[in-house]
């Protein structure tokens, strides 16, 4: 049996999930259920938590 090819994975780009204003570091959108450690993934029409599957749909 032949081995499967491993697809290259895209890095998580954690530095894009924070915003620096003056001496403060602010987190971008986080999950209200899981707490400040879990970020919401941005999709075309929604933001989703990968841990608990919490979803917010964006208005058009």
ABEGO torsion letter per residue (X at the ends): XBBBBBBBBBBAGAAAABBBBEABBBBBBBBAAAEAABBBBBBAABBBBAAAGBBBBBBX
